[in-house]
Amino acid sequence: MNFRLIAEQWDRIGQFYAAFPAGHATASAALQRLNRFQASNRFYAANRELGRALKTEFVLQYMSEPQLRAKVRRGLLKVEQLHALARAVYYGQRGRISAREVYDQVNACSCLTLILACIVYWQAREISRLAAAPDFPFDPDLLRHVSPIEWKNVVLYGEIKIDPAKLTRRRP
């Protein structure tokens, strides 16, 4: 790693990354800006070297801390659960988005995200409702091992009938 290059560009790097929390730049705009640079650009190279140093620090921390490994593993398992749910919900055309236009692709992804969010929200509400019941038969500390992403109790395929006469209007 070239620490001299990082030190040389340190002020510029600090200004560049300080723009995010201040709201002066977005991450996407910053990435576009970095991607426009040539690999020979010193600012680009300093950012690349800083990234390597941060990755190395994280890998060493990951290897030496069992708690961090467990936390990362739990996070990866949650993401895998969410992807399994997404595959199960979006079963049409074997889970492939076949739209050609970007707008149609974004629309399909947005709809899928909305459905996933609804399922996870409903599951979380049901878990909370069951846990708040006075006759809840389990130790409440066990709830930290329960995920609202679990969806085996949800009927994904079938017909849902809603009787409009039984719907009540909620007030904001």
N, C-alpha and C positions, 0 to 999 in steps of 0.2 A: 504494500500500500504506500502511496505517495503522500505522506503527511505534510510535506513542504507545500505541495500544491493546494491541499485543503487549507493550510494556514495562510497561504498567499491570497486565496479567494474568500477567506472567512467573513470579512465584512459584507461582501456582496451576497454570500450565502445567507448570512443572518438577515439582511434586508429582504431577500427573496422569500424566506420562510416566515418572516414576521408579518408579511402581507396577509397570510391566511387568517390568523385569529383576529386581525384588525378589520377584516372584511374587505380589504382592498383588492383581493384576487381570489379566484376559485381554484381548486385543485386541477380541474380540467384545463383551465386557461394556462396554469403553470406548466402542466405536462405538455401542452401544445407548444409553449414557448421553449421548453427544454428540447423537445423533439426537432425543432427547427435548427438547433445548433449542430455543427459538424462535430464529429468525434475528436477532432484536433482542437476544438475550442477549449480554452483553459477553464472557464466556468463550468462547462458541461463535464469535463474530465474531473474537476474537483467534486462535483456532485456525485459522479459515479464512484469516486474513491470514498467519499463520505458514506454512501450507501453500502459499499463493501465493508467498511469498518462497523457500521451499525448492524449489518447482518451477521458479521463475525461475533460481535458482542452478544447478540441474541442467541446464536447457536451455542456459544459457550455457556451462557446462562441456562439455556434449555437443557444442556447436557449435565449441568451440575445441580439443578434444582428439581427434585421429584415433584414438588407441588406445582411448579410451572408446567411440567410435562403432563400432569394429570389435568390441569386446567385447559391446556391446549387440546388434549384428547377429548375432553368433554365437549368443547366447542366444536371440534370436527365431527363428533357424533351427532350433535344437534343439526349441523349443516347437512349431514348425510340423511338424517330423518326428514328434513325439509325437502331435500331433493327427491327422496322416495315418495313423499306425499305429492310433490309436483308431477312426478312421472305417473303416479296413479290417477291424478285428477286429469291431466292432459294426455289421455290415452289415444285420442284421435290421431290418425296417421302416424302411429307408433311414437308419439311424443315429439314429432318434428314439426316445426313451424314452416309451412310451405309457402307462405305469402312472399311475394317478390318485392313489393313496395315497402319501404322503411316504415311508413305510417301504419300499414297493416301488421307488420311484425311487432311494432311497439304496442299497437292495440291488443294483439293476442297476448303478449307478455304482461301487459297491464291488467288484462282480465284475469289471467292466471294468478298474478300476484294478489289481486283483490280476493279471489276465491280462497287462496291459501291463508290470507290474513283473516278472512271470516271464519274459516275452520279453526285456526289457532285461537282466535278471540273467543269463539263459542266454547272451545275446550277449556280455556282458562276460566271462563265464567262458570262452567259446570264444576270444575275442580274447586273453585272458591265457594260455590254454593254448597257443595257436599262437605267441604271442610268446616264451614260455618254452622252446620247442623249440630244441634246439641247432642245427638246420639252418634257422632262421628267415631267409628270404632278403632281408629288407628292413632298412633302417636303423631301429633302435628309436625314433629321434626322430620318425619319420613317424607313430607311433601316436597322437600327440596330435591328428592330423587324422582319426582313425577314431572313429566314434561307435557305441556299442552300441545306439543307437536305430534305426539302419539295419536294415531287416527284410526286404529283398527275397529273402534266402536262406531265409526261414521260410515253410513251407507252411501257410497259414492255414486253408484249406478242404480237407477230406479226412477220411479215417478213420485214426485212430491206434489200433493194436492193441498191447496190452501183455500180455505173457505172464507171469502171476504166478509161474510156476516159475522164471523167470530173474531175478526181483527179489531183491536182497540187502537184508538189514536193516542199517541204519546204526546205529551206537552213538553216543549223545550225547557 
